Amino acid sequence: GEDVGENKIYDTSAIIELVKKRITRKVSYVSIITVVEYPPALEYTETVLYPARRDYLLAVKWQSELRALGTPLPATDLLIAAQAVNNNLVLVTRDKHFNILKETIAGNLELEVE
């Protein structure tokens, strides 16, 4: 699609923060996983992204590596991060544990931790 905004995907924590701050502008992308976790996210996004097979496969690869390191992460978070990497999007989040993923095995994950 054409680039009409910033290339960022907002996770549930980041969307909830927008709601708390009463910011009404829409963000470019959220994952359907975020919508399942927090349905009001639909009101705050232009585009809902659905995970593709490659996103699940990347999340599985990462979880295998994280488990070997003794630092598994929630499946939902890994899927959203995989969507970010595979779609060249910056992941906007308030969850610090995404730093574990980036610092250990997913150096190509672009994060904006609020």
C-alpha positions in Angstrom: 0.0 0.0 0.0 1.0 3.6 -0.2 2.7 5.2 2.7 0.3 7.6 4.2 1.8 7.9 7.7 4.6 6.8 9.8 5.8 3.2 9.5 5.0 2.2 13.0 2.9 -0.6 14.6 1.6 0.2 18.1 1.2 -2.6 20.6 -1.6 -2.8 23.2 0.4 -0.9 25.9 1.1 2.0 23.5 -2.6 2.2 22.3 -3.8 2.3 25.9 -1.4 5.1 26.7 -2.9 7.1 23.7 -6.4 6.5 25.1 -5.3 7.6 28.6 -3.8 10.8 27.2 -7.0 11.4 25.2 -5.0 11.6 21.9 -7.5 11.1 19.1 -5.2 10.9 16.1 -5.1 7.5 14.4 -1.9 5.5 14.2 -0.8 3.7 11.0 -0.9 0.1 12.2 -2.0 -2.2 14.9 -2.0 -6.0 14.9 -5.3 -7.9 15.1 -3.7 -9.4 18.3 -3.9 -6.0 19.9 -7.5 -5.6 18.8 -8.3 -9.0 20.5 -6.6 -7.8 23.6 -8.1 -4.4 23.5 -11.0 -3.9 21.1 -11.1 -0.1 21.4 -7.8 -0.1 19.5 -9.9 -0.3 16.3 -10.9 3.3 16.8 -7.2 4.4 16.9 -5.8 2.8 13.7 -5.9 3.2 10.0 -4.9 -0.4 9.3 -5.2 -3.7 11.1 -2.5 -6.2 10.2 -3.1 -9.9 10.3 -0.2 -12.2 11.0 1.0 -14.1 8.0 2.6 -17.6 8.0 6.1 -16.0 8.0 5.2 -14.0 11.1 4.3 -17.2 13.0 7.4 -19.0 11.8 9.7 -16.1 12.9 7.9 -16.0 16.3 8.5 -19.7 16.8 12.1 -19.4 15.8 12.6 -16.6 18.3 10.8 -18.4 21.1 13.0 -21.5 20.6 16.1 -19.3 21.0 14.6 -17.4 23.9 13.7 -20.6 25.7 17.3 -21.8 25.2 18.4 -18.6 26.9 15.9 -19.1 29.7 14.0 -15.9 28.8 10.8 -16.9 27.0 8.3 -14.1 26.1 4.5 -14.1 25.7 3.5 -15.5 22.3 1.3 -12.5 21.5 4.3 -10.2 22.0 6.5 -12.3 19.8 3.9 -12.3 17.0 3.5 -8.5 17.1 7.3 -8.1 17.0 7.5 -10.5 14.1 4.9 -8.5 12.2 7.0 -5.4 12.9 10.2 -7.0 11.5 8.6 -8.6 8.5 6.8 -5.5 7.5 9.7 -3.1 8.2 7.8 -1.3 10.9 9.0 0.3 14.1 7.3 -1.3 17.1 5.9 1.3 19.5 5.5 -0.1 23.0 5.7 0.6 26.7 6.7 -3.0 27.5 10.4 -3.1 28.5 10.6 -6.9 27.8 10.8 -6.3 24.1 14.3 -5.0 24.9 15.3 -8.6 25.8 14.2 -9.7 22.4 16.2 -7.0 20.6 19.3 -7.3 22.7 19.5 -11.1 22.5 18.3 -12.5 19.2 16.4 -9.9 17.2 18.8 -7.1 16.5 16.8 -6.1 13.4 13.7 -5.3 15.6 13.2 -1.5 15.6 11.8 -0.3 18.9 10.4 2.9 20.2 9.9 2.2 23.9 7.8 5.0 25.4 
